[in-house]
Amino acid sequence: MGRKYKRNVLSWLLVFCIGTVGIFGFSLPAQALNIETQQYFIKQIKKDKILSVSPNFRGDLTQASLLPSLTEISENYHIRATKSIKAEKLNGKLVPGLIVYVESKSDFTPATVVANKP
């Protein structure tokens, strides 16, 4: 009787664990990586100098879909300039991109400093 009870408890525990992993395991990786919902990818071309923004090919392939990336970039860098490009081809179609020239916030020095004299 004891063996049968242990086997039933272990079986139910195994079913519970598999069910829990199935429910949370399949949805968690996509949310953790934020791949499905992210409209763009940011890559460093030259460290702390030049960044490249390209669209997520599962989403919108317009230049406007890349503009929210500037807010994200400005959290870590000062944006010096941007350049709109259409360089990559996807099935013979031009895909928009964005080149962002940045400066690290720690290295940032304003171009002009205005001070009031007392």
C-alpha positions in Angstrom: 0.0 0.0 0.0 2.9 2.4 0.8 4.5 1.9 -2.6 1.3 2.6 -4.5 0.7 5.8 -2.5 4.2 7.0 -3.1 3.9 6.3 -6.9 0.6 8.2 -7.1 2.0 11.2 -5.2 5.1 11.2 -7.4 2.9 10.9 -10.5 0.7 13.9 -9.5 3.8 15.9 -8.6 5.3 15.2 -12.0 2.1 16.2 -13.8 1.9 19.4 -11.8 5.5 20.3 -12.6 5.1 19.6 -16.3 1.9 21.7 -16.4 3.5 24.6 -14.6 6.6 24.6 -16.9 4.3 24.3 -19.9 2.2 27.3 -18.8 5.1 29.6 -17.8 7.9 28.2 -19.8 6.6 28.9 -23.3 5.5 32.5 -22.7 8.5 33.5 -20.5 11.4 33.5 -23.1 9.6 35.8 -25.6 8.7 38.2 -22.8 12.1 38.1 -21.2 14.0 38.8 -24.4 11.3 41.2 -25.6 11.9 40.1 -29.2 8.3 39.9 -30.4 7.3 43.4 -29.1 10.5 45.3 -29.8 10.2 47.3 -33.0 14.0 47.8 -33.5 17.5 46.5 -32.6 20.3 48.7 -31.5 23.9 47.6 -32.4 27.2 49.4 -31.6 29.3 50.0 -34.7 32.0 52.0 -32.9 31.9 51.8 -29.1 30.5 54.9 -27.5 30.6 56.7 -30.9 28.3 55.2 -33.5 25.2 53.1 -33.1 23.1 51.4 -35.8 19.3 51.0 -35.4 17.6 48.4 -37.6 13.9 47.3 -37.6 12.6 44.1 -36.2 11.6 42.3 -39.5 8.5 40.9 -37.8 7.1 44.3 -37.3 6.7 47.6 -39.1 9.4 48.3 -41.7 9.0 52.1 -41.8 11.5 54.8 -40.7 8.9 56.0 -38.1 9.2 52.7 -36.2 12.8 53.4 -35.5 12.3 56.8 -33.9 11.4 55.5 -30.4 15.0 54.1 -30.3 16.3 57.7 -29.9 14.6 57.9 -26.5 16.2 54.7 -25.4 19.6 55.7 -26.7 19.4 59.1 -24.9 19.2 57.3 -21.6 22.8 56.3 -21.9 24.3 58.7 -24.4 24.2 62.3 -25.7 23.0 62.2 -29.3 25.2 64.3 -31.5 23.6 63.5 -34.9 21.4 61.0 -36.8 21.4 59.8 -40.3 18.6 58.0 -42.1 19.7 55.1 -44.3 18.0 52.5 -46.6 20.8 50.1 -47.1 19.8 46.5 -46.3 17.6 44.5 -48.6 15.0 42.1 -47.6 13.6 40.0 -50.5 14.7 42.7 -52.9 13.0 45.5 -50.8 14.9 48.4 -49.2 14.8 48.4 -45.5 15.1 51.6 -43.4 17.9 52.1 -40.9 19.2 54.7 -38.7 22.8 55.7 -37.9 23.2 57.5 -34.6 26.3 59.4 -33.6 26.6 59.5 -29.9 28.9 60.5 -27.1 29.1 58.8 -23.7 27.5 60.9 -20.9 30.6 60.7 -18.9 32.7 62.1 -21.8 30.2 64.8 -22.7 31.4 68.4 -22.6 29.0 71.1 -24.0 30.2 72.9 -27.1 29.6 76.3 -25.6 29.2 77.3 -22.1 27.3 80.5 -21.3 27.8 82.1 -17.9 26.3 85.2 -16.5 28.7 87.6 -14.8 27.5 89.0 -11.5 
